Amino acid sequence: MKFIKKNSFVIAFLALTLVHMMLMISVRLYPFLDIPNHLAAATIFRFYGLADNFFSEYYTAKIMIRPNIFHFIFCGLNLMPTVEFANRVYYCLYVLMMPISIFMIIRKIHGNIWFAIFSFIFIYNFNVSYGFVGFTMGLPVFFFFVYMLMKYREARSHINGIIIMIMLCILFFIHILPAVLAVAIFFIVCLYDNKGAILKLFFDIIILIPMVALMLWWILNDVSQSNQSTIDYILKYYRTEYLDTLSLRGAILFLDNFALFEGLWGNITGAVFFLVSVLPLMYFILFRTRYFTHIVSQKPNDIIFFIAIASLLLYIILPQDIPEKIHLFYHRFSAIFILSTIILGSRLVKSTMSGMVGMSICFAAILHFLLWAGYFYDFKKATSDFVPDIFPVGLNKKRLAGLIYDYKFRGRPIFIHFPDYNIVWNRGITSTFLIDSGFGSFGSTQRRADFMNLPVYQPWVGKHNNYDGRYRNMDYILVRGRFSNDAKQYMQGFELIRETRNWSIYSNLEN
């Protein structure tokens, strides 16, 4: 009993890490929106040019010096048995690294270590639930970078500088957004520490050279052709749209756990977890302002304060989308802001208050796990009839498209990219969103076929009921839900050949 009491934090931390990893291992299909796209991209890359598929006739797949390709390479290289197995390892690593990165920083600033348990409440944050695989892994790597930045401030040694240099380059390939934020934080900290010492600042900035070189290479060789349209869009956005979107930024209250339930209950659940996590910090800001100011002005706490302010400003200021480059832009920074407030809160709440604080945090973390375990379990039941056998034998020689009318799970459009599992499971040719999108890892997998042989995918037919018959020459059509009356006119010449509870396959009789 005495051993358990003495090591209660370690036991709780390890137990939560273990159950979340087991959850990642136990799920056959992840309920994360963009996962099928990323798995398909990695599959095309892994098997590109082999005799058992026709990928090279319809797609291009190549590795370029560009950001956001880490998951693409991690899952696409022949290092693990399957792409899905590699993806499972990827998420297990994320679940392991995320709380450890927060714990290491809290220990570094001598904060209340129980606050590291709060990080479990945001494991399935907005980026994870939307399947943004790059930003997902970018979160723990970013906070490991912050830990190394704290060590670098203590001892500006060559080893610490080289480690930071390497970490920034790794972040570039994982995801450009946390990488740019890391560069900005590093520069601000060095500028703050070297007031008037130009030579010292110069030697610090040398660390950024490899990262800046990678960014310049990418900009000049990959995105330069569309820079002007992007600039025009951003200028127009801030001139005509930005003020109208300000009220939407209040979604930060529930954004990182709202996916648990549909509608109002999801928003309430997300808001409760958000408020529980930030209340300690808010108490000190509102009622013990002088103490708060004293703590955040000290090294290395000031770094976390810089990150919290920077991520909040990015959340408030950035546009929602940059067409053909970044979707759901500003939303991604809410997780960094919340995790930063948790770290600051740990420094403000004394370790001597660990008893009741620890019990409360553990209760919240356990409740959070049970809710997400229920979410995963329900999704497992909802997808029990979506298995590799649903696709006809020999489909890798044929072309498939999808009409996803019943596209929601608990109010979110989880099923819109499920036709991509034909690529993952059968190495089949599929009309997919990823080949016509230029951002992220999708930029490494593009279209080769013309639009007649492989029409542009319509992911939102269930929402807009706008199917225009573009798949009439495809060999097969995968359908979830019921056709609308408008769509039935385009299905002449197709025959139902397979049907499950939620899914059906139609074959083109003329092909």
C-alpha positions in Angstrom: 0.0 0.0 0.0 2.8 2.4 0.9 4.5 1.5 -2.4 1.4 2.4 -4.4 0.9 5.6 -2.5 4.5 6.6 -3.1 4.5 5.7 -6.8 0.8 6.6 -7.5 1.7 9.1 -10.3 4.0 6.6 -12.1 1.4 3.9 -11.9 -1.4 6.2 -13.2 0.8 7.6 -16.0 1.9 4.1 -17.1 -1.6 2.7 -16.9 -3.1 5.4 -19.0 -0.3 5.1 -21.6 -0.8 1.4 -21.7 -4.6 1.5 -22.1 -4.5 4.1 -24.8 -1.9 2.1 -26.7 -4.0 -1.0 -26.4 -6.9 1.0 -27.8 -4.8 2.0 -30.8 -3.8 -1.7 -31.3 -7.3 -3.1 -30.9 -9.0 -1.0 -33.5 -9.2 -2.4 -37.1 -10.2 0.9 -38.8 -9.4 4.2 -37.2 -12.3 6.7 -37.0 -10.1 9.5 -38.2 -11.4 11.4 -41.3 -8.3 11.5 -43.6 -6.7 8.2 -42.6 -7.9 6.3 -45.8 -6.3 9.0 -48.0 -3.0 8.7 -46.2 -3.0 4.9 -46.2 -3.8 4.9 -49.9 -1.0 7.4 -50.7 1.5 5.1 -48.8 0.2 2.0 -50.5 0.6 3.5 -54.0 4.2 4.5 -53.1 5.0 1.1 -51.6 3.8 -1.0 -54.6 4.3 1.5 -57.4 5.6 -0.1 -60.6 5.2 -3.7 -59.4 3.6 -6.2 -61.8 0.6 -7.0 -59.5 -1.0 -3.6 -59.9 -1.7 -0.8 -62.4 -0.8 2.2 -60.2 1.8 3.6 -62.6 -0.9 3.9 -65.3 -3.2 6.1 -63.2 -1.0 7.7 -60.5 2.4 9.2 -59.9 4.3 8.6 -56.7 7.6 10.1 -55.7 9.6 11.4 -52.8 10.4 15.0 -52.9 12.1 17.4 -50.6 8.9 18.8 -49.2 7.2 19.0 -45.8 4.5 16.6 -44.4 5.9 13.4 -46.0 7.1 11.6 -42.8 3.9 9.4 -42.5 4.0 8.8 -46.3 7.6 7.4 -46.0 7.1 5.7 -42.6 4.2 3.6 -43.9 5.2 3.5 -47.5 8.6 2.0 -47.2 8.9 -1.8 -47.0 10.0 -1.8 -43.3 6.9 -3.3 -41.9 4.5 -6.1 -43.0 1.7 -3.9 -44.3 0.8 -0.2 -44.6 -1.9 -0.6 -42.0 0.5 -2.2 -39.6 2.9 0.6 -40.0 0.1 3.1 -39.5 -0.8 1.3 -36.2 2.8 1.5 -35.1 2.8 5.2 -36.0 -0.2 6.0 -33.8 1.2 3.8 -30.9 4.4 5.9 -31.1 2.3 9.1 -31.0 0.3 7.9 -28.0 3.5 7.0 -26.2 5.4 10.2 -27.1 2.6 12.8 -26.5 2.3 12.5 -22.7 6.0 11.9 -22.2 6.9 15.1 -24.0 4.6 17.1 -21.7 5.8 15.3 -18.6 9.5 16.0 -19.5 8.8 19.7 -19.8 6.8 19.8 -16.6 9.7 18.1 -14.8 12.1 20.6 -16.4 10.2 23.6 -15.1 9.7 22.0 -11.7 5.9 21.9 -12.1 3.3 19.7 -10.5 3.8 16.4 -12.4 0.2 15.4 -12.0 -0.6 17.9 -14.6 1.1 15.6 -17.2 -2.0 13.4 -16.8 -4.0 16.2 -18.4 -2.2 15.6 -21.7 -4.1 12.3 -22.0 -7.3 14.3 -22.2 -6.1 15.8 -25.5 -4.5 12.7 -27.0 -7.4 12.5 -29.6 -7.4 16.2 -30.2 -8.8 18.0 -33.3 -5.8 17.0 -35.5 -6.0 13.3 -34.5 -9.8 13.1 -35.0 -9.5 14.6 -38.5 -6.7 12.3 -39.5 -4.1 15.0 -39.9 -1.3 12.5 -39.5 1.5 15.0 -39.9 0.4 17.6 -37.4 -0.6 14.7 -35.0 3.0 13.5 -34.8 4.2 17.1 -35.0 2.7 17.8 -31.6 5.0 15.6 -29.4 8.0 16.3 -31.6 7.4 20.0 -31.2 7.2 19.7 -27.4 10.4 17.6 -27.4 12.0 20.4 -29.3 10.8 22.9 -26.6 12.4 20.6 -24.0 15.7 20.7 -25.9 15.4 24.5 -26.3 15.2 24.8 -22.5 18.4 22.7 -22.2 20.0 24.8 -24.9 19.4 28.0 -22.9 21.0 26.4 -19.8 24.1 25.3 -21.8 24.6 26.6 -25.3 26.8 23.6 -26.2 27.5 22.3 -29.7 25.7 19.1 -28.9 22.5 20.8 -27.8 22.7 23.1 -30.8 23.1 20.1 -33.2 20.2 18.3 -31.6 17.9 21.3 -32.1 19.1 21.6 -35.7 18.2 18.0 -36.4 14.9 18.2 -34.6 13.9 21.3 -36.7 14.7 19.4 -39.9 12.7 16.4 -38.7 9.8 18.7 -37.9 9.9 20.1 -41.4 9.3 16.6 -42.9 6.6 15.7 -40.3 4.6 18.9 -40.7 5.4 22.4 -41.8 3.2 24.3 -39.4 4.7 23.2 -36.0 8.1 23.5 -37.7 7.5 27.1 -38.6 6.2 27.8 -35.1 9.3 26.1 -33.6 11.6 28.3 -35.7 9.7 31.4 -34.6 9.9 30.4 -30.9 13.6 29.7 -31.2 14.2 33.1 -32.9 12.1 34.9 -30.3 13.9 33.2 -27.4 17.4 33.9 -28.8 16.4 37.5 -29.5 15.1 37.9 -25.9 18.3 36.2 -24.4 20.8 38.2 -26.5 19.7 41.7 -26.1 22.4 43.8 -27.7 24.7 40.8 -28.1 24.7 40.7 -31.9 27.5 38.1 -32.2 25.9 35.7 -29.8 22.6 36.1 -31.7 24.3 35.4 -35.0 25.8 32.1 -33.6 22.4 31.0 -32.3 20.7 31.7 -35.7 23.2 29.5 -37.5 21.3 26.6 -36.0 18.3 27.6 -38.2 20.3 27.5 -41.5 19.5 23.8 -42.5 15.8 24.3 -41.7 15.6 27.6 -43.6 17.4 26.0 -46.5 14.8 23.2 -46.6 12.0 25.7 -46.6 13.5 27.8 -49.4 14.1 24.7 -51.5 10.5 23.7 -51.1 9.1 27.2 -51.8 11.3 27.7 -54.9 10.8 24.2 -56.4 7.3 23.1 -55.2 5.0 26.0 -54.4 6.4 29.0 -56.3 4.0 28.7 -59.2 1.0 29.1 -57.0 2.4 31.7 -54.6 0.7 34.7 -56.3 -2.8 33.1 -56.1 -2.2 32.3 -52.5 -1.2 35.8 -51.7 -4.2 37.2 -53.6 -6.5 34.9 -51.6 -5.1 35.8 -48.2 -5.3 39.6 -49.0 -8.9 39.1 -50.1 -9.7 37.0 -47.0 -8.5 39.6 -44.5 -10.2 42.3 -46.5 -13.6 40.7 -46.9 -14.1 37.6 -44.7 -11.9 37.6 -41.6 -14.1 39.7 -39.3 -17.1 37.5 -40.1 -15.2 34.4 -38.9 -14.1 35.8 -35.6 -17.1 34.4 -33.7 -16.2 30.9 -35.0 -12.9 31.0 -33.1 -14.9 30.5 -29.9 -15.0 26.8 -31.0 -11.6 26.5 -29.1 -13.8 25.8 -26.0 -14.8 22.4 -27.4 -12.8 21.8 -30.5 -10.5 19.1 -29.2 -13.0 16.6 -27.9 -16.3 17.6 -29.6 -16.1 14.5 -31.9 -17.2 12.2 -29.0 -20.8 13.0 -29.5 -23.0 14.5 -32.2 -24.3 18.1 -31.9 -24.8 19.9 -28.6 -23.6 17.0 -26.4 -20.3 16.8 -28.3 -19.8 20.6 -27.7 -20.6 20.3 -24.0 -18.3 17.4 -23.5 -15.5 19.1 -25.3 -16.1 22.3 -23.3 -16.1 20.5 -20.0 -12.7 18.9 -20.7 -11.3 22.2 -21.9 -12.5 24.1 -18.8 -11.2 21.5 -16.4 -7.8 21.7 -18.0 -7.4 25.5 -18.2 -9.2 26.4 -14.9 -6.0 26.3 -12.8 -4.3 28.8 -15.1 -7.4 31.0 -15.3 -7.6 31.2 -11.5 -4.1 32.5 -11.2 -4.5 35.0 -14.1 -7.7 36.4 -12.6 -7.1 36.2 -8.9 -3.4 35.9 -8.4 -2.1 38.1 -11.2 1.1 39.2 -9.6 2.1 35.7 -8.7 1.2 34.6 -12.3 3.3 37.4 -13.8 6.2 36.5 -11.6 6.2 32.9 -12.5 5.8 33.2 -16.3 8.6 35.8 -16.5 11.1 33.4 -15.1 13.3 31.1 -17.2 12.3 28.6 -18.6 8.6 29.3 -18.0 8.7 32.2 -20.3 9.2 29.8 -23.3 5.9 28.2 -22.5 4.3 31.6 -22.1 5.6 32.6 -25.6 4.2 29.4 -27.1 0.8 29.9 -25.5 0.5 33.5 -26.7 1.8 32.6 -30.2 -0.5 29.6 -30.7 -3.5 31.5 -29.4 -2.7 34.4 -31.8 -2.3 32.0 -34.7 -5.7 30.4 -33.8 -7.3 33.8 -33.8 -5.7 35.3 -36.8 -5.1 32.6 -39.4 -7.6 31.9 -42.1 -9.7 28.7 -42.1 -8.3 27.4 -45.4 -5.6 28.2 -47.9 -7.1 26.7 -51.1 -5.2 23.6 -52.5 -2.6 23.8 -49.7 -4.0 23.8 -46.1 -7.5 22.8 -45.0 -8.8 23.7 -41.5 -5.8 25.9 -40.9 -6.2 27.9 -37.7 -8.0 25.0 -35.9 -4.8 23.0 -35.6 -3.2 25.3 -33.1 -5.8 24.9 -30.4 -4.1 21.7 -29.1 -0.7 23.5 -28.8 -2.4 26.4 -26.9 -4.2 24.0 -24.5 -1.1 21.9 -23.8 0.8 25.1 -23.1 -1.7 26.3 -20.6 -1.6 22.9 -18.9 2.2 23.2 -18.6 1.9 26.7 -17.2 -0.8 25.5 -14.8 1.5 22.8 -13.5 4.1 25.5 -12.5 1.5 27.6 -10.7 -0.2 24.8 -8.6 2.3 23.7 -6.0 3.4 20.1 -5.8 2.3 20.0 -2.1 -1.3 20.1 -3.4 -0.8 16.8 -5.3 -3.3 14.7 -3.4 -6.7 16.1 -4.3 -5.3 17.6 -7.6 -4.0 14.2 -8.7 -7.2 12.4 -7.9 -9.3 15.0 -9.8 -7.0 14.9 -12.8 -7.0 11.1 -12.9 -10.8 11.0 -12.6 -11.0 13.3 -15.7 -8.5 11.3 -17.6 -10.2 8.0 -16.9 -13.6 9.4 -17.8 -12.1 10.7 -21.0 -10.6 7.3 -21.9 -13.9 5.5 -21.2 -15.8 7.9 -23.5 -13.3 7.5 -26.3 -13.1 3.7 -25.8 -16.9 3.7 -26.3 -16.5 5.8 -29.4 -14.0 3.4 -30.9 -16.2 0.4 -29.9 -19.2 1.9 -31.6 -17.2 2.7 -34.7 -16.0 -0.9 -34.8 -19.6 -2.1 -34.8 -20.5 0.4 -37.4 -17.8 -0.8 -39.8 -18.0 -4.6 -39.0 -19.5 -5.2 -42.5 -16.8 -3.1 -44.3 -14.1 -5.8 -44.8 -11.7 -6.6 -47.7 -14.2 -9.3 -49.0 -16.7 -6.6 -49.8 -14.7 -5.9 -53.0 -14.9 -8.4 -55.9 -11.9 -10.6 -56.6 -9.5 -9.1 -59.2 -10.6 -5.6 -58.6 -7.0 -4.3 -59.0 -7.5 -4.5 -62.8 -10.7 -2.5 -62.7 -11.6 1.1 -61.7 -13.8 1.9 -58.7 -15.5 5.1 -57.6 -17.6 5.8 -54.5 -21.0 7.4 -53.8 -21.1 7.9 -50.0 -24.6 9.1 -49.2 -24.6 7.9 -45.6 -21.4 9.6 -44.7 -21.6 10.4 -41.0 -20.6 8.7 -37.8 -21.8 10.5 -34.7 -22.3 13.6 -36.8 -18.9 13.7 -38.5 -18.1 12.8 -42.2 -15.9 9.8 -41.3 -16.9 7.6 -44.3 -16.3 10.0 -47.2 -12.8 8.6 -48.0 -13.6 4.9 -47.4 -13.4 4.0 -51.2 -9.6 4.5 -50.7 -9.5 1.2 -48.9 -9.8 -0.4 -52.3 -6.3 0.9 -52.9 -5.1 -0.2 -49.5 -6.6 -3.7 -49.5 -6.7 -4.6 -53.2 -4.1 -2.3 -54.8 -7.1 -1.3 -57.0 -7.5 1.8 -59.1 -9.8 4.2 -57.3 -11.2 7.7 -58.0 -9.7 9.4 -54.9 -9.5 12.9 -53.4 -5.7 12.5 -52.7 -4.6 12.7 -56.4 -6.3 16.0 -57.0 -5.1 17.7 -53.8 -1.7 19.3 -53.8 -1.1 19.8 -50.1 0.7 17.6 -47.5 1.8 14.1 -48.3 -0.9 14.0 -51.0 1.4 16.2 -53.0 3.7 13.2 -53.5 0.8 11.2 -55.0 -0.8 12.8 -58.0 -3.0 11.9 -61.0 -1.5 10.5 -64.2 -4.7 9.3 -65.9 -7.0 11.8 -67.7 -10.3 12.8 -66.2 -12.2 10.6 -68.5 -10.5 7.4 -67.4 -10.4 8.5 -63.7 -13.0 11.1 -62.9 -12.5 13.6 -60.0 -13.9 12.1 -56.8 -17.0 13.7 -55.3 -16.7 13.2 -51.5 -19.7 15.3 -50.6 -22.5 13.8 -52.7 -24.3 12.8 -49.5 -24.3 16.4 -48.3 -25.1 18.2 -51.5 -26.9 15.5 -53.6 -24.9 16.7 -56.6 -23.9 13.5 -58.4 -23.6 14.3 -62.1 -23.1 10.9 -63.6 -19.3 11.3 -63.9 -18.7 7.6 -62.9 -20.8 6.2 -65.8 -17.7 4.7 -67.4 -16.2 3.3 -64.2 -16.1 -0.5 -63.7 -17.5 -0.5 -60.2 -19.2 1.9 -57.8 -19.1 1.5 -54.1 -22.2 2.9 -52.4 -23.0 3.6 -48.7 -26.6 4.5 -48.0 -29.4 4.9 -50.5 -29.2 6.6 -53.8 -31.0 9.8 -54.2 -33.7 10.0 -56.8 -31.5 12.3 -58.9 -28.7 9.8 -58.8 -30.7 6.8 -60.0 -31.0 8.1 -63.5 -27.2 7.7 -63.8 -27.1 4.1 -62.6 -28.6 2.6 -65.8 -26.3 -0.1 -67.0 -25.1 -0.9 -63.5 -26.0 -4.1 -61.6 -26.0 -4.7 -57.9 -23.5 -7.6 -57.3 -22.8 -7.4 -53.5 -24.6 -5.9 -50.5 -24.1 -5.8 -46.8 -25.9 -3.9 -44.0 -24.5 -0.5 -45.0 -22.6 -1.0 -48.2 -23.2 -2.2 -51.8 -21.2 -2.7 -54.9 -22.5 -2.0 -58.4 -20.9 -3.4 -61.5 -20.9 -1.8 -65.0 -22.5 -4.3 -67.3 -21.0 -2.6 -70.4 -17.4 -3.0 -69.2 
